[in-house]
Amino acid sequence: MKRSLSDYIILIFKGMAMGAADVVPGVSGGTIAFISGVYEELISSLNAINFNLIKILKTEGFKSTWKKINGNFLAALVIGIAISILSLTKLVTWLIHEKPVLIWSFFFGLVLASILYVVKKINQWKLGEFFGIIIGTLVAYQLTKLGALGNTESMFYLFISGAIAICAMILPGISGAFILIILGSYNTILQAMNDRAVGKLAAFVVGAIVGILSFSKLLKWLFNSYKSITLAVLTGFMTGALAKIWPWKKVLTYRVNSKGLNVPLNEECVTPFSFDGNPQILSAIAIMIFGFSIIFILEKISSKNKTIG
């Protein structure tokens, strides 16, 4: 697909949105990729990365290899994700801690609108599609209720954590950051980044690379063979994840973060009127509507790009 410079700038901004979402335990960068119209192209591009590229590189050169994997597209998204993670992580973390109702209201509105967006892309409604939504919803909902496993620093476990978490990150509705918390690796990875523990980070990154390249092949096959059912399951994932990003919650259990502070782990959704604190109902609704409207803006921006369906 031939793109102009402005198209790549837009892709970088989409990558930034994906990166910002991925650092939030409860929101998936895959959701942003889905609603911004780059999801299937992302999966196809990742699927093109395999051992055959070595042969292509030797026989046809770097330019052909880069084109084969849709390198410009992937590079733009990766640049955006990296910019976001490096620059917005502290801001997003601060908002979650200081303005939880408002930030979760924004994400709730965004994901709710994305569910409606994806539902419109399902071309047929049969028993399989309805069953897919139910299964996806139940799986995602149960994941939000899981407690964290014990923290571990095993290289092999960090490898497995990276492989599992990256798969979650590219699935709409399932948060890779939250999966790391459940696996007990979230604090280890954050501490390794602070300590520049190259070995631990390398184990995690290699696992992530193996995971995303393997899982992208499965997703590519599912989209080619069972597109409507796959979209239904992904819709279910996003629906089940709404419980995690509901703005008004009661904390049931805590976890210790990398700074030794207690932060919420398992929470129970409550009504705004039962919320222990200022529910900020009017502000929350306004921000929820704003998040909801963002989807239509993204859809308009994506009109020139390849969209699902």
C-alpha positions as CSV (number, residue, x, y, z in Angstrom):
1,M,0.0,0.0,0.0
2,K,1.5,3.3,-1.1
3,R,1.4,6.0,1.6
4,S,2.3,9.6,1.8
5,L,4.4,11.3,4.5
6,S,1.2,12.5,6.2
7,D,-0.1,8.9,6.3
8,Y,3.0,7.8,8.1
9,I,2.7,10.7,10.6
10,I,-0.9,9.5,11.3
11,L,0.4,6.0,11.8
12,I,3.0,7.3,14.3
13,F,0.2,8.9,16.2
14,K,-1.8,5.7,16.2
15,G,1.2,3.9,17.5
16,M,1.5,6.5,20.3
17,A,-2.2,5.8,21.2
18,M,-1.4,2.0,21.2
19,G,1.6,2.6,23.5
20,A,-0.4,4.7,25.9
21,A,-3.1,2.1,26.1
22,D,-0.6,-0.7,26.7
23,V,0.9,0.8,29.8
24,V,-2.6,0.9,31.5
25,P,-3.4,-2.3,33.3
26,G,-6.9,-2.9,31.9
27,V,-6.7,-1.3,28.4
28,S,-5.2,-3.1,25.3
29,G,-3.2,-1.5,22.6
30,G,-4.8,-4.1,20.3
31,T,-8.1,-2.3,20.9
32,I,-6.6,1.0,19.6
33,A,-5.2,-0.8,16.6
34,F,-8.5,-2.4,15.9
35,I,-10.6,0.8,16.1
36,S,-8.0,2.9,14.2
37,G,-8.2,0.5,11.2
38,V,-4.6,-0.9,11.3
39,Y,-5.3,-4.2,13.1
40,E,-5.5,-6.6,10.2
41,E,-2.5,-5.0,8.4
42,L,-0.5,-5.2,11.6
43,I,-1.3,-9.0,11.9
44,S,-0.5,-9.6,8.2
45,S,2.8,-7.7,8.4
46,L,3.9,-9.6,11.5
47,N,2.9,-12.8,9.9
48,A,5.3,-12.0,7.0
49,I,8.3,-12.2,9.4
50,N,9.7,-15.7,9.2
51,F,12.9,-17.6,8.4
52,N,12.3,-17.2,4.6
53,L,13.3,-13.6,5.0
54,I,16.9,-14.7,5.4
55,K,16.8,-16.2,1.9
56,I,15.0,-13.2,0.5
57,L,17.7,-10.9,2.1
58,K,20.5,-12.9,0.5
59,T,18.9,-13.2,-3.0
60,E,16.9,-10.0,-3.4
61,G,18.5,-7.6,-0.9
62,F,17.3,-5.4,2.0
63,K,14.8,-3.4,0.0
64,S,12.8,-6.4,-1.1
65,T,13.0,-7.8,2.4
66,W,11.8,-4.6,3.9
67,K,8.9,-4.4,1.5
68,K,8.0,-8.0,2.2
69,I,7.4,-7.3,5.9
70,N,5.7,-3.9,5.2
71,G,8.6,-2.4,7.0
72,N,7.6,1.3,6.7
73,F,4.2,0.5,8.3
74,L,5.7,-1.5,11.2
75,A,8.5,1.1,11.7
76,A,5.9,4.0,12.0
77,L,3.9,2.1,14.5
78,V,6.9,1.0,16.6
79,I,8.2,4.6,16.6
80,G,4.9,5.8,17.9
81,I,4.6,3.1,20.5
82,A,8.2,3.8,21.7
83,I,7.6,7.5,21.9
84,S,4.4,7.0,23.9
85,I,5.9,4.5,26.4
86,L,9.0,6.7,27.0
87,S,7.1,10.0,27.3
88,L,3.5,9.2,28.5
89,T,4.0,6.4,31.0
90,K,4.6,8.7,34.0
91,L,1.6,10.9,33.0
92,V,-0.8,7.9,32.6
93,T,0.4,6.4,35.9
94,W,-0.1,9.8,37.6
95,L,-3.7,10.1,36.1
96,I,-4.6,6.6,37.3
97,H,-3.4,7.4,40.8
98,E,-4.6,11.0,41.1
99,K,-7.7,11.1,38.8
100,P,-8.9,7.4,38.6
101,V,-12.6,8.1,38.0
102,L,-11.9,10.5,35.1
103,I,-9.2,8.5,33.3
104,W,-11.2,5.3,33.6
105,S,-14.3,7.1,32.3
106,F,-12.4,8.1,29.2
107,F,-11.2,4.6,28.5
108,F,-14.6,3.2,29.3
109,G,-16.2,5.4,26.7
110,L,-13.6,4.6,24.2
111,V,-13.8,0.9,24.6
112,L,-17.7,1.0,24.7
113,A,-17.7,2.8,21.3
114,S,-15.1,0.4,19.9
115,I,-17.4,-2.5,20.7
116,L,-20.2,-0.9,18.6
117,Y,-17.6,-0.2,15.9
118,V,-16.5,-3.8,15.7
119,V,-20.0,-5.2,15.9
120,K,-20.8,-3.3,12.7
121,K,-18.0,-5.2,10.9
122,I,-19.5,-8.6,11.6
123,N,-21.1,-9.4,8.2
124,Q,-23.2,-12.4,9.4
125,W,-25.0,-13.4,12.6
126,K,-25.3,-17.1,13.1
127,L,-25.0,-19.4,16.2
128,G,-21.2,-19.4,16.0
129,E,-21.0,-15.6,16.2
130,F,-23.4,-15.4,19.2
131,F,-21.5,-18.2,20.9
132,G,-18.2,-16.4,20.1
133,I,-19.3,-13.2,21.8
134,I,-20.4,-15.1,24.9
135,I,-17.2,-17.1,25.2
136,G,-15.0,-14.0,24.6
137,T,-16.9,-12.0,27.2
138,L,-16.7,-14.8,29.9
139,V,-13.0,-15.4,29.3
140,A,-12.1,-11.7,29.5
141,Y,-14.3,-11.1,32.5
142,Q,-12.7,-14.0,34.4
143,L,-9.2,-12.7,33.6
144,T,-10.1,-9.4,35.3
145,K,-11.0,-11.4,38.4
146,L,-7.8,-13.4,38.7
147,G,-5.4,-12.7,41.5
148,A,-1.6,-12.3,41.0
149,L,0.8,-15.2,41.2
150,G,3.9,-15.0,43.2
151,N,6.6,-12.7,41.8
152,T,9.5,-14.6,40.1
153,E,12.8,-13.6,38.5
154,S,13.4,-16.9,36.6
155,M,14.8,-16.2,33.1
156,F,12.5,-18.9,31.6
157,Y,9.5,-17.6,33.4
158,L,10.2,-14.1,32.2
159,F,10.5,-15.6,28.7
160,I,7.1,-17.2,29.0
161,S,5.7,-14.0,30.6
162,G,6.9,-12.0,27.6
163,A,5.3,-14.5,25.1
164,I,2.0,-14.5,26.9
165,A,1.8,-10.7,27.6
166,I,2.6,-9.7,24.0
167,C,-0.2,-11.9,22.7
168,A,-2.6,-10.2,25.1
169,M,-1.3,-6.8,24.0
170,I,-2.4,-7.4,20.4
171,L,-5.7,-8.8,21.4
172,P,-8.4,-6.2,21.6
173,G,-9.9,-6.0,25.1
174,I,-7.1,-8.0,26.9
175,S,-4.5,-5.9,28.6
176,G,-0.9,-7.1,28.4
177,A,0.1,-5.1,31.5
178,F,-2.7,-6.7,33.5
179,I,-1.6,-10.2,32.3
180,L,1.9,-9.4,33.6
181,I,0.4,-8.5,37.0
182,I,-1.5,-11.8,37.1
183,L,1.6,-13.7,36.1
184,G,3.6,-11.9,38.9
185,S,6.1,-10.5,36.4
186,Y,5.0,-6.8,36.3
187,N,7.2,-5.6,39.2
188,T,10.1,-7.7,38.0
189,I,10.1,-6.1,34.6
190,L,9.7,-2.6,35.9
191,Q,12.6,-3.2,38.4
192,A,14.7,-4.7,35.6
193,M,14.1,-1.5,33.5
194,N,15.1,0.7,36.4
195,D,18.2,-1.4,37.2
196,R,19.1,-1.9,33.5
197,A,19.2,-5.7,34.1
198,V,20.0,-6.7,30.6
199,G,19.7,-10.4,31.1
200,K,16.1,-10.2,32.5
201,L,15.0,-7.7,29.9
202,A,16.5,-9.8,27.1
203,A,14.7,-12.9,28.3
204,F,11.4,-11.0,28.3
205,V,12.0,-9.4,24.9
206,V,12.9,-12.6,23.2
207,G,9.8,-14.2,24.7
208,A,7.7,-11.3,23.4
209,I,9.2,-11.6,19.9
210,V,8.6,-15.4,19.8
211,G,5.1,-14.9,21.1
212,I,4.0,-12.2,18.7
213,L,5.4,-13.9,15.6
214,S,3.8,-17.2,16.5
215,F,0.5,-15.7,17.6
216,S,0.2,-13.5,14.6
217,K,0.1,-16.6,12.4
218,L,-2.8,-17.9,14.3
219,L,-4.7,-14.6,14.1
220,K,-4.0,-14.4,10.4
221,W,-5.4,-17.9,9.8
222,L,-8.5,-17.1,12.0
223,F,-9.2,-13.9,10.0
224,N,-8.8,-15.7,6.7
225,S,-10.9,-18.8,7.7
226,Y,-13.4,-17.6,10.3
227,K,-13.5,-13.8,10.1
228,S,-17.0,-13.2,11.5
229,I,-16.6,-15.6,14.4
230,T,-13.1,-14.1,15.2
231,L,-14.6,-10.6,15.2
232,A,-17.3,-11.9,17.5
233,V,-14.8,-13.3,19.9
234,L,-12.8,-10.1,19.9
235,T,-16.0,-8.2,20.6
236,G,-16.6,-10.4,23.5
237,F,-13.0,-9.8,24.8
238,M,-13.7,-6.0,24.8
239,T,-17.1,-6.5,26.4
240,G,-15.7,-8.6,29.2
241,A,-12.9,-6.1,29.8
242,L,-15.4,-3.3,30.6
243,A,-15.5,-4.7,34.1
244,K,-11.8,-3.8,34.5
245,I,-12.2,-0.2,33.4
246,W,-15.5,0.7,35.0
247,P,-14.8,4.1,36.7
248,W,-16.3,3.4,40.1
249,K,-14.7,0.5,42.0
250,K,-14.2,-0.8,45.5
251,V,-10.7,-2.2,46.2
252,L,-10.8,-5.8,47.4
253,T,-7.0,-6.6,47.4
254,Y,-3.8,-4.7,46.8
255,R,-0.4,-5.5,45.3
256,V,3.0,-4.0,46.0
257,N,4.4,-2.0,43.1
258,S,8.0,-1.5,42.1
259,K,8.3,1.4,44.6
260,G,7.0,-0.7,47.5
261,L,3.6,1.0,47.6
262,N,0.2,-0.7,47.8
263,V,-1.8,-0.3,44.7
264,P,-5.2,-1.9,43.8
265,L,-5.2,-5.4,42.3
266,N,-8.6,-6.9,42.6
267,E,-11.6,-4.5,42.5
268,E,-15.4,-4.7,42.6
269,C,-17.5,-2.5,40.4
270,V,-20.0,-0.4,42.3
271,T,-22.5,2.3,41.3
272,P,-21.4,5.9,41.4
273,F,-23.8,6.4,44.4
274,S,-22.0,3.6,46.4
275,F,-18.5,4.9,45.5
276,D,-16.3,5.6,48.5
277,G,-15.2,9.1,47.5
278,N,-16.2,11.9,45.1
279,P,-18.0,10.1,42.2
280,Q,-17.6,13.1,39.9
281,I,-20.6,11.9,38.0
282,L,-21.1,14.9,35.6
283,S,-17.4,15.2,34.8
284,A,-17.1,11.4,34.4
285,I,-20.1,11.3,32.0
286,A,-18.7,14.2,30.0
287,I,-15.3,12.6,29.6
288,M,-16.9,9.2,28.8
289,I,-18.8,10.9,26.0
290,F,-15.5,12.5,24.8
291,G,-13.8,9.1,24.8
292,F,-16.8,7.6,22.9
293,S,-16.6,10.3,20.3
294,I,-12.8,9.7,19.7
295,I,-13.8,6.5,17.9
296,F,-15.6,8.4,15.2
297,I,-12.6,10.7,14.8
298,L,-10.3,7.7,14.4
299,E,-12.7,6.1,11.9
300,K,-12.6,9.3,9.8
301,I,-8.8,9.5,9.9
302,S,-8.6,5.8,8.9
303,S,-10.9,6.2,5.9
304,K,-7.9,6.2,3.5
305,N,-6.4,3.2,5.0
306,K,-7.3,-0.4,4.9
307,T,-10.1,-1.1,7.3
308,I,-11.7,-4.3,8.6
309,G,-14.4,-5.5,6.3
